[in-house]
Amino acid sequence: MERSHPAVHPVAVPPQFDNQPPPNLRMKDLPGSPGTLGGLALRVGQFGFAIIAFGVMVAMTDFSTVTAFCYLVAAMVLQCLWSISLAMIDLYALLTRRSLRNSLLVGIFVVGDGVTSTLTLAAACATAGITVFIDNDLGKCGPSHCAKYEAAAAMAFLSWVLIQLSFLFSFYLLATR
Amino acid sequence: MERSHPAVHPVAVPPQFDNQPPPNLRMKDLPGSPGTLGGLALRVGQFGFAIIAFGVMVAMTDFSTVTAFCYLVAAMVLQCLWSISLAMIDLYALLTRRSLRNSLLVGIFVVGDGVTSTLTLAAACATAGITVFIDNDLGKCGPSHCAKYEAAAAMAFLSWVLIQLSFLFSFYLLATR
């Protein structure tokens, strides 16, 4: 009886990169993404600037006479609530060493950050526009009134810069998941 | 003389997926990304809304008395120039069937779209805020004046929606390249 000899050809095996993390985990170390220390710092910064803007605004007794100033106060309340909620989620993830790379969760972060950042920028720009209008164009600014409104607009703008960074990190995380 | 027989072990070879496109080409068909018909339509829409906002604004003789209205005109000029330039690049890419998936090129699109969309939203919000301030809070709006300013702000806002979409598509393309 003839025995068949199976032909065995050596083939080139692609390297397995056992020492490197798989590519879908590379975002984990990106500082600023949700669930990292950088992400928590961004949230705390957003909350801090937003609460300063809110405080400066409500300290002015006549802010409610201008629609856009009331809108800034409302936007800052929303910004504070959103940022402190996300800061708590980040803190929980850091303490329990959990990952926030769930698609649904990151999708909610992206939508929430996008909406909040748009509202904050809109409120900051409307406030800044009206302050410049009253101060430069009408010349009817009370003593140190406009400086305080400008300070509130600047704080809201700084808060927007930080939430925009959070939005970009979350969106990047969602795109590369 | 003893001849050495090299030991050959058959190994499992990972499948090559010859029939599937490589993952870095999956974005090519996403409508709205640079170099596609959807991307071109977004650019034309941005340009159209921006030029209408510009036209409505400069048709008002007294727009230059308000700083924010001058800023809206400047922002709309920048928006028109950026959108028409990108529309031409998209058209060139479509006609010559070239891909715009070059990292440097998409990076420039992302930065340009981000800056232009921020300036456009800021100008639209400042204009809207001042119009509401003059109309509702001061009650000093000339006949059909505020309606035209509101129309310009609305057109600028629609232009922002479209450029924001372009920005998100370009950023997604950059993140998944």
Interface residues (C-beta under 8 A of the other chain):
Chain A: V8 P10 V11 V13 P14 T65 V66 T67 A68 Y71 T118 L121 A122 A123 C125 A126 T127 A128 G129 I130 V132 F133 N136 D137 L168 F171 Y172 A175 T176
Chain B: V8 P10 V11 V13 P14 T65 V66 T67 A68 T118 L121 A122 A123 C125 A126 T127 A128 G129 I130 V132 F133 N136 D137 L168 F171 Y172 A175 T176
